[in-house]
Amino acid sequence: MKVTWRNALKTGDLVVVLQVVAKPFPELPNVPLAINLAKSDEARRLLKLGVQDAASYARPFVLPPGTPKERIELLRKAFHDTLEDKAFLAETEKAGLKIDPLTGEELRNMVVDLGTLDPAFLAKLKGILYD
């Protein structure tokens, strides 16, 4: 957000009124999280699964079914090591980018959660997202 909307935020042309993310942006301490405004557990779950989680895995790195476990672990480690590399982090800082990835396990759990939704809840979520 800081990179894409930096100038508009700085000039006041853009005012953020709601955060629809799992972790609030530290630079927006007075902007409420949507999930905290939801009036029921069902509404919070709909926001989490339909918006927050979906935004979290909008650009995943995935492998095909049947990829050997050793290869998956090797790639996860390489990715993780890159995200801790001082030179890489210096470049992202210089570019104003925030690096806060999910782990492979976190992403996997979100996808598994989607696959185990109650059909009635899934129908409601689809109605909200696609109708």
Beta strands, then each sheet from edge to edge (+ up, - down):
end
